[in-house]
């Protein structure tokens, strides 16, 4: 996977993998890769939908196991 050129971070990067299926990577404000799609997608639309779901969940509740 190549990194996006001239990108403004934070951002998502959609690309095709070695099997020509779509995947995404999320880059933080400092340009570091901090998230990737857990699966590949046959269609670009499905990959985009996965990114949209992640973008919409930024205010989701966080749960943690009690220590």
N, C-alpha and C positions, 0 to 999 in steps of 0.2 A: 504494500500500500504506500502510495506517495502522500506526502503531507500537502495540504492546500497551500498554494502559493498566493501571496498577497492577501491572506485572510486576516480578518479582524477577530481576535479572540475575546471572549469565548465563542465557540462555534461548533456545529456538527459538520462532519465530512462524510458524504455518501460516495461509495465507490464499488466497483465490481471486484470480487475475489478471484482466485485462480480457477474456479469452476464457473465463472461468469454470472455469479449470483450477487445480489446487492447486499451490502453491509453498511453500517455507519460507525463512526468513532466520534466521541465528544472530546473537545480540547478545552481546557480551562483558560482562564484569563491570561495566565503566564505561558500559554502555548503547549503545556504538558497534556498528554493523552490521559484522560481519567475515566473514560467509559467507552464500552464497545457493545455492539449488538450481540446478543447471546445466540442468535441464529442468523442464517442468511435468507434472503427473500428472492423469489423468482421474478417478481415485478418491482419496478422502481416505486410504484404507488404504494405497495405494501410496506416497503422499507420506509418511505416517507411517513406513512401512518404510524409506524413504530416510533419514529423520532418525535412525531407530534404528541404521542401519548407520554413519552418521557418529558417533553417540554411542559406539558400541562400538569405534571405531577410535582412540580417544584414546591408546592405548598402542602403536600400530603403530610399526614401525621407520621411521626417517627416513633416506632416501638423498639424497646430494648429488653433483653432478658435481664431479670433482676440478678444482682451479684451477691 
